[in-house]
Amino acid sequence: MDTYVGKVKLDETHYPGEDFYSDGVIEDRLLNIVTNFPEDEYNKVIAESKDWAILYHLSHLRENIVEWLPIEKTDNVLEIGAGCGAVTGVLSEKALKVDCIDLSKKRSLINATRNRKKENIEIKLGNFQDVEQSLTEKYDWITLIGVFEYGKEYIASENPYVDFLKIIKNHLKPRGKIVIAIENRLGLKYFAGCTEDHTGILFDGIEGYHNGGIAATFSKPELQQIFKKSGFSKTTFYYPYPDYKLPLYIYSDDYLPQLGDLTINQNFDRLRVNVFDETKAYDNIIKSGLFPLFSNSFLTILEGDH
């Protein structure tokens, strides 16, 4: 069954009939905001609400993670785990067409409502494994922004993260690219007293996620091994700062931060302890040439076969 919100199509063919994942009443607030306020008033709403969830889902800074990518107007994009549409709008402005996959109908309604004037967005509701089997076209770009860490929830296998990428790779055009934004399990902020982003537990990722949880992040060498096992020989790492969620800068191996550059070391979503001065620590890490290993987040681009 297909429904429309404005010009955005929602394909409910694989929707199980209820949302199994929800952030609760905040999603109702978000739907109310995107229904009643134009996009150019979101920042005012964010400032007045003083709510991390509203900042996270509606801030224009979220778009910085993909806005710079060389997506052309002839390109088709698949956005896996589109959620409330933080980057869907900017992708649609850059691309010919954007297909989204998301399990949550409420979040997809928020996405569709905020982008209701755009004609090139289709949201496919349902579990990734069910929806991807019905995909008939190949894509120039496939994005997983804050999604890859949930791979074991998407894929039931002994090597879910490797198998996740192998499945996705089947939907790439020749020379197509997969874009992954994910936290670094060994990001400096976690050593400095920020709780792990998904579990809220101090040092959880550093200690190897002994408490379990639905998500897992990785160090740079761990990601490199996953990408290699998935069959990607060409991968490029970038380093969003302060992180991929609200990135103000995106560094690369060709343009790394210099001494004194990394001074925005705060935490928006929950209280933290302050173990040491992150700016001073970053300066010493930079002098040692180790910044790529301690970046709080990674943005990686994986290129398919030619």
C-alpha positions in Angstrom: 0.0 0.0 0.0 1.3 3.5 -0.9 0.4 6.7 0.8 1.5 10.3 0.3 2.5 13.1 2.6 2.5 16.1 0.3 4.7 14.9 -2.7 6.6 12.3 -0.7 5.6 8.7 -1.3 5.5 6.1 1.6 5.6 2.5 0.5 4.2 0.3 3.2 4.5 -3.0 1.4 6.9 -4.4 4.0 5.7 -2.4 7.0 5.0 -4.9 9.9 2.0 -2.9 11.1 3.5 -1.4 14.2 6.7 0.5 15.2 9.1 -1.7 17.2 11.4 1.2 17.9 10.4 4.5 19.3 11.8 7.4 21.3 8.3 8.0 22.8 6.6 11.3 23.1 9.5 13.3 21.6 8.5 11.9 18.2 5.0 13.4 18.6 6.6 16.7 19.4 8.9 16.5 16.4 5.9 15.7 14.1 4.0 18.7 15.5 7.0 21.0 14.9 7.6 19.9 11.3 3.9 20.2 10.6 3.5 23.7 12.0 6.8 25.4 11.5 8.7 26.1 8.3 12.3 24.9 8.2 13.8 28.4 8.6 12.2 28.6 12.0 13.7 25.3 13.3 16.6 27.0 15.0 14.3 29.3 16.9 12.3 26.2 18.1 15.6 24.4 19.0 16.8 27.4 21.1 13.5 27.7 22.9 13.1 24.0 23.6 16.6 23.4 25.1 16.0 19.8 24.3 18.8 17.6 23.0 16.5 15.4 20.9 15.0 18.4 19.1 18.5 19.8 18.5 19.7 16.4 17.2 16.9 15.7 14.8 16.2 19.3 13.5 19.6 21.1 13.5 20.8 22.2 10.1 24.3 21.2 11.3 23.3 17.6 10.7 23.4 18.2 7.0 27.1 19.1 7.0 28.0 15.4 7.1 26.8 14.9 3.5 26.3 18.4 2.1 29.9 18.5 0.7 29.8 15.1 -1.0 30.1 15.3 -4.9 26.6 13.9 -5.5 25.3 15.0 -8.9 21.8 15.7 -10.1 21.9 12.6 -12.2 22.6 10.3 -9.2 20.3 8.0 -7.4 20.7 7.7 -3.6 19.6 5.0 -1.2 19.4 6.3 2.4 19.3 3.3 4.9 17.9 4.2 8.3 16.6 7.7 7.2 14.9 8.2 10.6 13.4 11.7 11.0 15.0 13.0 7.9 18.0 15.0 9.2 19.9 14.5 5.9 17.1 13.4 3.6 16.3 16.9 2.4 19.8 17.9 1.5 20.3 14.6 -0.3 17.2 15.2 -2.3 18.4 18.7 -3.3 21.7 17.2 -4.6 20.4 14.0 -6.3 18.0 13.0 -9.0 16.1 10.6 -6.6 16.4 9.5 -3.0 14.9 6.2 -1.8 14.8 5.9 2.0 14.5 2.8 4.1 13.2 3.0 7.7 11.4 0.6 10.1 9.5 3.3 12.0 6.4 4.8 10.5 6.3 7.7 13.0 9.8 8.7 12.1 9.0 8.3 8.4 6.0 10.6 8.8 8.3 13.2 10.4 10.7 12.8 7.5 8.0 13.0 4.9 6.3 16.0 6.5 9.4 18.1 6.7 10.2 17.3 3.1 6.6 17.3 1.8 7.3 19.7 -1.0 10.0 17.6 -2.6 9.0 15.3 -5.5 12.0 13.0 -5.6 11.8 11.2 -2.2 10.3 7.8 -1.6 10.3 6.2 1.8 10.1 2.4 2.0 8.8 1.2 5.4 10.0 -2.0 6.9 13.0 -4.1 8.1 16.0 -3.6 6.0 16.4 -7.3 5.1 12.8 -7.4 3.9 12.9 -4.2 1.9 16.3 -4.7 0.3 15.1 -7.9 -1.4 12.5 -6.0 -3.3 14.9 -3.3 -4.6 15.2 -3.5 -8.3 17.6 -0.7 -9.1 21.3 0.1 -8.5 22.4 3.2 -6.7 25.2 5.7 -7.2 25.4 6.5 -3.5 24.2 4.5 -0.4 24.3 6.3 2.9 24.3 4.9 6.5 24.5 7.9 8.8 24.4 6.7 12.4 23.2 3.3 11.2 26.1 0.9 10.7 26.6 0.5 14.4 23.1 -1.2 14.5 24.2 -3.8 12.0 23.6 -6.8 14.3 20.0 -5.6 14.7 19.6 -5.5 10.9 21.3 -8.7 10.0 21.0 -12.1 11.7 24.4 -13.8 11.1 27.7 -14.6 12.8 29.4 -11.7 11.0 26.5 -9.1 10.8 28.6 -6.1 10.0 30.5 -7.8 7.2 27.4 -9.4 5.8 25.5 -6.0 6.1 28.0 -4.4 3.8 28.1 -7.4 1.4 24.3 -7.1 1.0 24.5 -3.4 0.5 27.2 -3.7 -2.1 24.9 -5.7 -4.3 22.8 -2.6 -4.8 25.6 -0.4 -5.9 26.2 0.7 -9.5 29.8 0.3 -10.9 31.9 2.9 -9.1 29.1 3.5 -6.7 29.9 4.6 -3.1 28.8 3.7 0.4 29.0 6.5 2.9 29.2 5.5 6.6 29.1 8.0 9.6 29.8 6.3 12.9 31.3 7.0 16.3 34.8 5.9 17.1 34.9 3.3 19.9 38.2 4.8 21.0 37.2 8.5 20.5 39.0 10.9 22.8 35.8 12.1 24.4 35.1 8.7 25.8 38.5 8.6 27.6 37.8 12.2 28.8 34.6 11.4 30.6 31.7 11.3 28.0 29.4 8.3 28.4 29.1 5.9 25.5 26.6 7.4 23.0 24.4 4.4 22.8 24.5 2.9 26.3 25.1 5.9 28.4 27.8 4.0 30.4 31.2 5.4 31.1 34.0 3.7 29.2 31.7 1.1 27.9 33.1 1.0 24.3 36.6 1.3 25.5 36.1 -1.7 27.7 34.6 -3.8 24.9 30.9 -3.5 25.5 30.8 -6.1 28.2 27.3 -4.9 29.1 25.9 -5.9 25.8 23.5 -3.5 24.0 21.9 -3.1 20.5 24.8 -1.2 19.0 28.5 -1.5 18.6 31.1 1.0 17.3 34.6 0.3 16.2 38.1 1.7 16.1 39.7 2.7 12.8 41.7 -0.5 12.5 38.6 -2.5 13.3 36.6 -0.8 10.6 39.4 -1.3 8.1 39.3 -5.0 8.8 35.5 -5.1 8.4 35.7 -3.2 5.1 38.4 -5.5 3.8 36.5 -8.6 4.7 33.4 -7.1 2.9 35.4 -6.9 -0.3 36.1 -3.1 -0.4 39.7 -2.4 -1.5 39.2 1.3 -1.8 38.2 3.1 1.4 38.7 6.7 2.5 38.5 8.0 6.0 37.4 11.5 7.1 37.2 12.9 10.6 34.1 15.0 11.6 34.6 17.3 14.5 33.3 17.6 17.2 31.6 14.5 15.8 29.4 13.3 12.9 26.1 14.3 14.6 26.8 18.1 14.6 29.9 18.5 12.5 31.5 21.9 12.2 34.7 20.6 10.5 35.5 17.5 8.5 39.2 16.7 8.4 41.0 14.2 6.1 44.3 12.5 6.0 45.4 15.2 3.6 44.2 18.0 5.9 44.5 17.1 9.5 43.9 19.5 12.5 46.7 21.7 13.7 47.7 22.6 17.2 45.0 24.7 18.9 42.3 23.8 16.4 40.2 21.4 18.5 38.6 23.5 21.3 34.9 22.6 20.9 34.8 19.7 23.4 31.4 19.7 25.0 28.6 17.1 25.3 25.0 18.0 24.5 23.0 15.0 25.2 23.8 14.1 28.8 25.9 14.9 31.8 29.6 14.0 31.8 32.6 13.9 34.0 35.7 15.8 33.1 38.7 13.5 33.4 41.2 15.8 31.7 41.6 18.9 29.4 40.7 17.5 25.9 42.1 20.5 24.1 45.6 19.9 25.7 45.3 16.2 25.1 44.3 16.7 21.4 47.3 19.0 20.9 49.7 16.2 22.2 47.9 13.6 20.1 48.2 15.9 17.0 51.9 16.3 17.7 52.3 12.6 17.9 50.5 12.0 14.6 47.7 10.0 16.2 44.6 12.1 15.7 43.1 9.7 13.1 43.0 7.0 15.8 41.3 9.2 18.4 38.8 11.2 16.4 35.4 11.1 18.0 33.7 10.0 14.8 34.5 8.7 11.4 33.1 9.4 8.0 34.1 6.7 5.6 33.6 6.3 1.8 33.7 2.9 0.4 33.9 2.6 -3.4 32.5 -0.3 -5.3 34.0 -2.2 -8.2 34.7 -0.3 -11.4 
